[in-house]
Amino acid sequence: MKKLALGSILIVLLFFGMSTTSHAQDALKDATAHLEQGWQNLDIPLLKKTVETLEEMAKKNPKDLLALYYAAKAHFAIADCLDIKSNEDFDQSGESGNHIDAGLDLIKTSLSLKEKSVDTYILKFQFLRRKMFQVGFPGLMMYVSDRNSAYDKAKELAPDNINVQFLSALQVAEAGYPPPPPEKPIAEFEKILKKDPKMADAYYEIGLIWDKAKKTDEAKKNYTKALELNPNHHWAKKKLKTLESSSGKGM
């Protein structure tokens, strides 16, 4: 009887453990779905709820790398939405910057648990890139080393990863001042498009390069292509709206 009772207890514990794991997986799946939905729709309240959910999951299980990663990504999504909605190039209230800082703290925790994570280094690079845009010169200089280090780590771990190669093209495009001639970084993005012709972000970055070079027609062409590939590319929409407004045509 004692053996039978012990066996029953073990079965119950095993079932409970499986049930708990399944519940956590479902919660993470729901949270990541809400993250994508909120980002696509610029739904900041939904994204803030998603951050709370993911951070609570990470608090319950401090070694939950996925919860940490997606919580950081949700903070980036909120900052991105705030920047897109701003009438300026980036949010001027400081709230976007606060979310960037919160996300970087989560990434630091995540990398302390697992150093070799290419996705985390890619996200860290994007955080630092956004931080540099927000602070401007000369404040951005304090982030150059960390950004380069994040890129180097990602490249070391996965040099053939298309997203790492995208970072390589960004490194060329944003190599310093004065900027390189447009043709040089554009050639790097075109290499990526040969591998992935549907990467909307590559067309957006080409548009941005032409935009900065005052080549409006080429900029519009590439922003429009980015939107054709991804109708929810809000940055391309924002840049097109700015170009149309400056030309006096409106949208």
Secondary structure, 3 states (H helix, E strand, C coil): CHHHHHHHHHHHHHHHHHHHHHHHHHHHHHHHHHHHHHHHHCCHHHHHHHHHHHHHHHHHCCCCHHHHHHHHHHHHHHHHHHHHHCCCCCCCCCHHHHHHHHHHHHHHHHHHHCCCCHHHHHHHHHHHHHHHHHHCCCCCHHHHHHHHHHHHHHHHHCCCCHHHHHHHHHHHHCCCCCCCCCHHHHHHHHHHHHHCCCCHHHHHHHHHHHHHCCCHHHHHHHHHHHHHHCCCCHHHHHHHHHHHHHCCCCC
